[in-house]
Amino acid sequence: MAGAAIPAATRRGISGISAPTTPGRSAEADGPRRPGARRRSAWLRAIRRGAPPRPRTGRAAGPSMRDSDGRGLAPSGIPCHAAAAMSENDPERLIRGRYGVAPEAPLPFTPLPEVPAGLAALLDRRVTRRYAPDPVPEPLLQTLLAGAQSAPSKSDLQQYAIVVLRDAARIARIADWITGMDWIKQAPVFLLFCGDVRRGRRLCAHHGRAHANDNVDTFLNATADAALALGFAVMAAEALGLGTCPISYVRNHVEKIGPLCALPEGVFPVAGLTLGFPAGARNWLSPRLPQPVVVHRERYDDSGLEAALPAYDAARPPAKPRYPEIHGPRPEGCAWSENAARQLAVPERFGLRTWLKSRGLSLD
């Protein structure tokens, strides 16, 4: 897999790669580019051909390094997507898009005059639900996994595990169990992020100690570690020109996914992540709730929630619920807030606690 070559004519939107558009289509028809996508990345093209990039020498490592044409360099001296020219990233456009603010409306706050490309990629992040069939080269995947492992961890205990699935038949089984998410089958890689209490138990046994700190707090710490690793994997994917989509529905099928991935006692699924090169136009940008609804200064205060909902609902297209058989028929013009209420009004995953306890997790 490491030597697998990926066709040069890849889809627009891959970081650092400008592929030809389909004949008869304008560049705009292929959807918005990722920030920094106009700049070609020699190291990424080399890896996609299966060849390692040539190391750079004679430069001191540092985050502010630049190569001959102004692109940023990682500490290794390799040009990185996160250091593309800031002039390509319009802070106002990024903030308007992230919060769904119309061009004629005032911004919710004054953004920075310039946004580094790495942050611009995060502000413009979208899920990917269409994948090219091209495999993800092993060097790219291993670098992404190193990014995931760079996430902070509670007390540096690193209580998580990542199961990498490349076998198409195994990925298809997960897609068949979940249903309604065809892009899972399209993705050449599926990552399963798990909380891992087992490793801590083995460490205690290795040093002749009892694993006494085995309670609901340990479970939460392991869950948080896995979630942080998933978030860092998403950030790494954005920097590497890959697309992702988190899959929480793996928890609906823990009794099947556990055996499929040979999860032992003390290891439990938190979420999946589809991974691959994006195909076609980019997905729409999902606006986020206004900062005053989510961010609280000095003390928690949600008194402005109801007043903020009409404008937020209007900034988003009508919701498209995927599971009316679970959440009930979709009302005409269903907005985000109503769709959220529909989902939260139906209890799900009744058996999750029972399964967790059967797998040796203490939730006391």
N, C-alpha and C positions, 0 to 999 in steps of 0.2 A: 504493500500500500504506500510505503514511503516514496517509492519511485514512480507512483502513478502520475501520469501527465494529465493535466486538465486542459481542455480545449481553450485556445486563446480567445475565441469569440464568446466570452462569457457575458452574462447579462449586466446591463447597466445598474449601477448602484453598489457594485463591489468596490470596496475601499481601494483607491489608488489605481483602478483599472478603468479605462474608458473604452468600452466595447462599441463596435459599430451598431447603429440602430437598425431596426428592421427596415428593408427597402420600403419607401413610401410612407414611412412614419417620421415624424419630427422628433427631435430630442426630447421635447416636452411630453410627447405621448408616452414615453417610457417612464414617466414619473420623475419626481425630484431626485437629484443626486444626493448622496451623503456628503456632509461637509468634508472638503479636502479631496473629493473624488477626482477632480481634474488633474491632480498631480500623480504621475505614474510612479509606482514603487518597484524599483529593480529587484530588491530582495524578495518581494512577494511573488513577482513573476518567476524568479528563479526557483523558488520553492514549489510553485505550482507545476513547473516543468520537471520537478523531482531532483533538482540540483541544489546543493547548499550554496548560500550566498558567499561571496569572497569576503573574508574579514578585512576590516580597515585597520591600518596601522598608523602610528605617528600622531595620534590625537589623544588628548587627555579626555577621559570619560567625564560626562557631566550633562545635566538635563538641558543646558543652554547651548550645547554645541550645534553648529550648522554645517551642512555640507556645501559644496561649491555653488549650488543653485538655491540656497536659502532654506532648504528643508531641515527640519530638526533631526537630530541623531539620538538614538538610544545610547545608554552607557556603553554598549558594545560597539558603537560606531555605525550601526545600521540605521538607515533612514526609517522613521516610524510615522505611521498615519496620524498619530496624535500630535505631531509637531508640524503639520501642514501650515501654510501661511495663514495668519489670522485674518488677512484682508478678505479671504474667501468666506468668512463666517460673519454674517450680519447679526449682531446681538439683538437688535430690535426684532428682526424676523424670527429668530430662535425663540425669544420670549413670547411673542404673539402666538406662534405656533404651539408652543408647549401649553399655554393657558387658553388657547382658543379665542384670542382677542382680535376683533375685527380691525382692519387697517385704519378705519376712521375713528376708532375708540382709543382713549388714552391708555397707555401702558399701566399695569398695576404697580410698577416700580421702575426706577431709573436703572437700566442695566449697565454693566461695565462698558466702557468705550470699545474694548476689544475682548474677545473670548478666545482662549486657546483652542486649537482644533480638537484636542482630546475632550474638552468639556463641551464643545459644540456638538461632537458626535453623540454625547450623552443626552444633551438637550433635544436632539433631533432623533433619538432612538425610537425605533418602531419594532413591533414583532414581525417576524417573517413567517408567512404561511404558504409560501410557494418556493420550492427548492429545485435547483438544477440537479441532474443526475450525477454530476461530477463528484468523485470521491474527495474527501478531505484528506490531503496528504498527512502522513504521520508526524512530520516535523511541525506542521501547523497545529495539529491537534495537541501534541505534547507541549507546545509553547502556550496554547490556550489553557491547558490544565495547570501549567505552572502559574499562570495568571490567577486561576481559581484558587490555587493553594496559597496565593499571596494575601488572601482575605484575612482580616483580624479574627482571632479565635479566643474564646473565653479562657483566660489564664494560660494561653498557649497550649491547651490540652488537645486541640485539633480533633474534636469528637465528631468527625463526619467521614463518609466514604463516598466515592464516586464510581459507579459502575458504567463502563463504556460499552455500548452495544453498537456494533457495525453490521452484524448479520441481518440481512434484510428480512428473512423469515421470522426472526425473533422480534424485530421491530414491528413487523406486520401483525404479530399476535397481540402486542400491546394495543395497536391501533384498532384491531377487531374487538378487543374487550371494551375499549373506551367508546368507540363509535362517534360519528359526527365530527371527527378531526382527521380528515384525509391527509393533511400535510404531514402527519406523523409517518405515514408510509413513504412519503416522498423524501424525507430527510435521510441522508446517508449515515448520520450518526445520531444516536439517542443517548443522552447522559441521564443517569438516575442518581440524584443526590439523596443521600441517606444520612440520618443521624446514626452515630456509631458509639454505643456505650460498651460494646464488647471489647474494643481495644484497651480501654481503661481497666476493665476487669482482668484482662490478660497481663497488663503491666503490673497490677497489684499482685497477681499470682506469681509473676516472674520474680518479684522482690519479696515474696513471702508475707504479703500484707492482705488483709481483708478489704474488699471493695465496699466499705461502709457507707460512702456517700452515694447511695443509690435511691433516688427519690424523684419527685416530679420536677425539682429544680435541675437535676442532672438531665432529665428528659428535655426540658426547655433549653438548656445550654447546648445540647447536641443538635436540637432542631435549629436553633439560631446559628450555630456554626455551619450547618448544611445550607441554610438560606443565604448566609453571607457568601459562602463559596459559590453558590449559584449566581448571585448578583455579580461577583467578580468575573465569573465565566462569561456572563453576558457582556460586560465591559471589554473583556479581552477579545471576544468575538467581534464586537464593533470595530476595535482597533485593527483586527486582522482581515476585515472585509467579509466576515461570515455573518449569517443571520441566525436568529434563535427565536424560540417561542417556549415559555415555561408551560408545563403541563401539570396542573394540580390534581387532575383526575386519576393519576396513578394511585391515589389513596382510596379511590373507590374500588380498587381491585387488588388490594394488598395480599389477599389470600392466593392470588394467581401470580402476581409479579414477584412476590417473595420467593417461591420455588423456581420461577423462571431465571432469576438472577442469583439463586443459591444463597439468599440472605440468611445468615445464622441468627441465633438468639442474640438479642441486644442490638441488632441492626434493623432499621425501619425506614421505609421510603418517606421522603419529605416532598419532593417534586421531581418531575422529569424535565428535560430540556431538549427540544429538537435542535439540530445543528447542521448547517450546510451552507453552500453558496446560494444567495438569493437568485430567484428566477423572475423575469418579467418586471413590471412596475412595482415600486415599493408600496408597502401597505400604508394606509392612511395614518396620520399622526394623531394619537389619542390624547386630547387635551386633559390636563390634570385639574383637580379642584383648586380653587383660589387659595393662595397661601394662608390668608386669615382663617380658613376653615380647617386647615391641617396643622399649621404652625401656631403655637401658643407662646406668648412672651411672658415669662416669669411665672404664670399660673395658667391652668387649663380653663378655657372659656369658649364654649361652643354655642353661645347665644345667637350668633349670626348665621347659623346653618340654614335655617328655613329661608331667610331673606336672600341668601346667595344662590339657592337652587334654581330659580327660574332662569337667570342669566346663564348659569352653567349648563342647564339642560338645553337651552336654545343654542349654545355654542357647539353642541355635538349633533351629529346626524341621529335620526331615530334608531333606537336600539334594535338589534336583530337577535333575539333570544334563540339559542340553538336547541334548547330542550323544552319545548312547550308541553311535552308529555309529563315532565317532572314539575315544572313551575307554573303550569296552566297556560291557557291560550294567551297570545300576545295581544294586548289592547291596541287599538288604532293609535298610531303616533306615539307609541311607548317611548318615553324619555329615559335618560340614564337613571335618574333617582327612582323612578317607578320600577324599572327593570331590576335595580339593586334590591328594592324592597321585595319584589317577586321572588328573587333567588333566596333571600334571607328568611322568607316566610315559610319555606319548606325545609324540614329537617332532613339532613343527609348523613351518610356514613355512620349509621347506627352502630355497626359492628367494629368500628375502628378501635375503640378503647379495649374491647374484649380481645381483639387480635393482638394489640400491643402487649397486653398483660400475658397472653398466651406465649408470646415471644420473649418473655423474661424481663419486660420493662416494668419498673415500679413507678406507679403514678400516685403514690401516697405523699 
